[in-house]
Amino acid sequence: MSNGYRPEDFHSPHAPSWCKGCAFYSVLSALTTMLSSAHIDPQKVNIISGIGCSSRMPFYMSTPGIHTLHGRAIPVAIGARLANPEIPVLVIGGDGDLFSIGAGHFIHAARNNFNMTVLCLDNQMFAMTRNQTSPTSPENHKGSLTPQGHFAMPLNPLQLAVTSGATFVARTYAGSIQHMKEIFLKAFSHEGFSFVHVLAPCLTFGNNKRVADIFSRVYDVNSSMACDPAVTTHDSDPTESFVDYGRDSKVAIPVGVFLIRQSAPYESNSAIKNRKTVSVHEYIDRLRITE
Amino acid sequence: MPENPKTLRIIISGEAGHGILTSADILLHSAAIAGYYSSVFKSIPASIRSGSSEALITISEKTITSPVSSFDILFSLCEKYQTGMTSIPVTVKPKQLLFVQSGSEENRDLSEKTGVFPVPFETLASEIAASFPALKSMIALGILSQIAGLPLEYLEKAVERHFSDEKKRHRENNINALHTGAEWSKEHLDGIEIFQTSSQPLKTGNRIILEGNQAISLGALAAGCRYYASYPITPSTAIGEYLTELLPESGGAVYQAEDEIAALGSVIGASFTGVKAMTATSGPGLSLMQEFIGYASMAEIPVVIVDVQRAGPSTGMPTKHSQDDLLAAAFGGHGEAPRIVIAPVNTEDCFHTTIKAFELSEKYRCPVIILGDSAQGMIKETIDNFNPGQHHPEDGRTSRHSSGVLKVTGLEHDKEFFPSENPRIRTEQVIERFAKLDNIEAENVSLTDWDLEKDNIYEADFALIAWGGTVPAAREAVDLLRKAGYRAAAMYPRLLFPLCRESVTHIARFSGNLFVPESNFTGQYSSLIRMNTGIDPISLSLFSGEPFTPEEIVKRIVKRISFQKQETTRDCKIPLNRPGL
């Protein structure tokens, strides 16, 4: 690639502090590969995250980054977008960050169709605080604050994104850097609010078998990607296919792009355009007493 | 200028929907055309169409900015004479004129008193146009034009200007109502003239009408603010409304966020990526913003937050005056997060202090909270020769953008903003964040107004420190006290936190008692003084939802001093009423 940036140009010198074998290493690789193939200048993209294991991502990338507060990456991203509509924004958060404490912000950013890409690195729990139930934890998930199991339907991020008005909704999985890279690139290239649900189960508070099981059940709705014949696939109704992947270990997990809708992003009307030097005298003149 | 300038105090009281605030604006404007200074203090209910709505209008030959404690003329447009401002005595005093709705059972007793005139507002209004209660207040202005000698043509001009965007018919109805009121007055009030404006405009000054919230918006624009985000909350919403008018045409952006957390979050996002940014809110919003205030302090991102205070806690009294957010602004949130808290001292100063807030936030790289209040934010007044000053051409770039910092975090971090929990780095970083503010006292020189007894502070009987919306009343109180023979020293700081120890210590050391009038229960600024200097001021607190009047401050100080000096009290004659007409 001539005159381009290599994936390593997007890596920072800092080694990630994630557990050995964590799915987020693959996500980081997919992200840097994607940005390199998108021909983005590493200084011309803002990576904005919340708090949690996955939200450490900005420290391991060479791009400008804002490690915000728990659940608050999206509002900060909105300010960055409106102030600099020419600089793309990637928001990275976990399932707890985006859908527990930050759920309100997610809905409104999707509804307003801000031109940003939001990646939810879903490990189905609060992992940094050592396994508590998150909104996407499977039913009966036992967390340290719900030792008897949490008896509630998990939240479905894809359905939430669709009903909130996101104009690009996709899912990918940490088991394939190539798949992630392709989906990320499509999301990143989309004009408007793009949401990608990334299956990235926790190894430390899960186990190898469970991670392997989840990855073996995925099938891409956009292609005839090989799928374990032992699991059943869904019909073609995209809403049906936004299945909760943790609920039934026999059910196939659809990945791929579920929805793309063309709609003018919020910034097209309301972002900072040509910053002008203005004189307040002009405005003060409007307040003058006229006889 | 005469010793006791001619001053006329008018209350227009009615239900929301009676056009009270509109008529106040029109009166303000026409008084300005006549060459008078005037101010409007609005007291509005928290709901759109219930409860009482009042405008207190002062017209004078000199600038008047503080709220009044009495009135000369009152128009009560509803069935029952009522006033929401409990500090205004309901009893009718000599020389006062009251115009109340006639034929009302509720007003019967009142109507028999001298100085009370029943007016058929309802009938007169419906003769002009049906179902148009807002005309009642125009009729009131018509009556006023005759007894106050305010030429009807000035009122007409102001109506034309105010309704310039409305239908012709609408303007005509309002002008008809003015004439109807004037006619009624000629028929029923022959010979009564309580005030006489000059036939020629007093002064053709370079005059504007400005409201505090508007001044803050203009100040932000002048400071180079190009991004504003907020969530609707009384009484700060007007700032957003003004900036929504001003910013887009200056190439800036405004955003109505889903809550106050998101509003400040997006302001931080805009500021970090290089654009000067501001949000405005009131108490409940300040509570929600605390986590991001801590973040901006930790990540050293300049942001300006306006808190137009209202009476708290919780939802409190959304439209009522208070100064009870000072400690929340100074210390709110967990951990130790250095920030700066400043407050403008009058309407005009809202403009300059906002510019200063942006300068300080850039210079010290921390959140700056501007404490406004509803008295200040919602007072509208005529201002002479308003000088916006010379500001460098600004396109809204923050200085941070060129500083090369690419990452920020709310985690403790090293100088490169990489997370670190190393005890040495932690210690250095905490010290560095606080040490930035070590020299803040130097800023205070330009941020404090002194009003010393001649130049001899050593001889003052007492000193007074007031801040924010209490300052205009305090200034007048000091004048009244001096006229009564007291030797007073006063200090009006804009920079509230970090507290300027030297200035406070200076004024306290050479004066007797130190009085701090403020609109909260616990005496919050007094607490700051105590914890920072060991000086124990006498807190004069008012927490009724009304702002201090000069008379109230005088009364409390005199009471306190009299108590201390029993023997001198007998000789002490304080004019508790404002200089007469």
Chai-1 contact restraints between the chains, C-beta under 6 A:
chainA,res_idxA,chainB,res_idxB,connection_type,confidence,min_distance_angstrom,max_distance_angstrom,comment,restraint_id
A,P64,B,L406,contact,1.0,0.0,6.0,A-B,restraint_1
A,G65,B,K407,contact,1.0,0.0,6.0,A-B,restraint_2
A,I66,B,F272,contact,1.0,0.0,6.0,A-B,restraint_3
A,I66,B,V408,contact,1.0,0.0,6.0,A-B,restraint_4
A,H67,B,T409,contact,1.0,0.0,6.0,A-B,restraint_5
A,L69,B,E291,contact,1.0,0.0,6.0,A-B,restraint_6
A,L69,B,Y295,contact,1.0,0.0,6.0,A-B,restraint_7
A,L69,B,G410,contact,1.0,0.0,6.0,A-B,restraint_8
A,R72,B,G265,contact,1.0,0.0,6.0,A-B,restraint_9
A,P75,B,A262,contact,1.0,0.0,6.0,A-B,restraint_10
A,P75,B,G265,contact,1.0,0.0,6.0,A-B,restraint_11
A,P75,B,S266,contact,1.0,0.0,6.0,A-B,restraint_12
A,V76,B,G265,contact,1.0,0.0,6.0,A-B,restraint_13
A,V76,B,I268,contact,1.0,0.0,6.0,A-B,restraint_14
A,V76,B,G269,contact,1.0,0.0,6.0,A-B,restraint_15
A,I78,B,S266,contact,1.0,0.0,6.0,A-B,restraint_16
A,G79,B,S266,contact,1.0,0.0,6.0,A-B,restraint_17
A,G79,B,V267,contact,1.0,0.0,6.0,A-B,restraint_18
A,G79,B,G269,contact,1.0,0.0,6.0,A-B,restraint_19
A,G79,B,A270,contact,1.0,0.0,6.0,A-B,restraint_20
A,A80,B,G269,contact,1.0,0.0,6.0,A-B,restraint_21
A,A80,B,T273,contact,1.0,0.0,6.0,A-B,restraint_22
A,L82,B,A253,contact,1.0,0.0,6.0,A-B,restraint_23
A,L82,B,Y255,contact,1.0,0.0,6.0,A-B,restraint_24
A,A83,B,Y227,contact,1.0,0.0,6.0,A-B,restraint_25
A,A83,B,A270,contact,1.0,0.0,6.0,A-B,restraint_26
A,A83,B,T273,contact,1.0,0.0,6.0,A-B,restraint_27
A,A83,B,V275,contact,1.0,0.0,6.0,A-B,restraint_28
A,N84,B,T273,contact,1.0,0.0,6.0,A-B,restraint_29
A,G104,B,E258,contact,1.0,0.0,6.0,A-B,restraint_30
A,H105,B,A262,contact,1.0,0.0,6.0,A-B,restraint_31
A,H108,B,E258,contact,1.0,0.0,6.0,A-B,restraint_32
A,S270,B,A253,contact,1.0,0.0,6.0,A-B,restraint_33
A,A271,B,A253,contact,1.0,0.0,6.0,A-B,restraint_34
A,I272,B,R226,contact,1.0,0.0,6.0,A-B,restraint_35
A,I272,B,G252,contact,1.0,0.0,6.0,A-B,restraint_36
A,I272,B,A253,contact,1.0,0.0,6.0,A-B,restraint_37
A,K273,B,G251,contact,1.0,0.0,6.0,A-B,restraint_38
A,N274,B,G251,contact,1.0,0.0,6.0,A-B,restraint_39
A,R275,B,R226,contact,1.0,0.0,6.0,A-B,restraint_40
A,R275,B,G251,contact,1.0,0.0,6.0,A-B,restraint_41
A,R275,B,D395,contact,1.0,0.0,6.0,A-B,restraint_42
A,R275,B,G396,contact,1.0,0.0,6.0,A-B,restraint_43
A,K276,B,S250,contact,1.0,0.0,6.0,A-B,restraint_44
A,K276,B,G251,contact,1.0,0.0,6.0,A-B,restraint_45
A,T277,B,P393,contact,1.0,0.0,6.0,A-B,restraint_46
A,T277,B,D395,contact,1.0,0.0,6.0,A-B,restraint_47
A,V278,B,S250,contact,1.0,0.0,6.0,A-B,restraint_48
A,V280,B,L218,contact,1.0,0.0,6.0,A-B,restraint_49
A,V280,B,L221,contact,1.0,0.0,6.0,A-B,restraint_50
A,V280,B,A222,contact,1.0,0.0,6.0,A-B,restraint_51
A,V280,B,P388,contact,1.0,0.0,6.0,A-B,restraint_52
A,Y283,B,L218,contact,1.0,0.0,6.0,A-B,restraint_53
A,I284,B,P388,contact,1.0,0.0,6.0,A-B,restraint_54
A,L287,B,I208,contact,1.0,0.0,6.0,A-B,restraint_55
A,L287,B,I209,contact,1.0,0.0,6.0,A-B,restraint_56
A,R288,B,I208,contact,1.0,0.0,6.0,A-B,restraint_57
A,I289,B,A32,contact,1.0,0.0,6.0,A-B,restraint_58
A,I289,B,R207,contact,1.0,0.0,6.0,A-B,restraint_59
A,E291,B,I33,contact,1.0,0.0,6.0,A-B,restraint_60
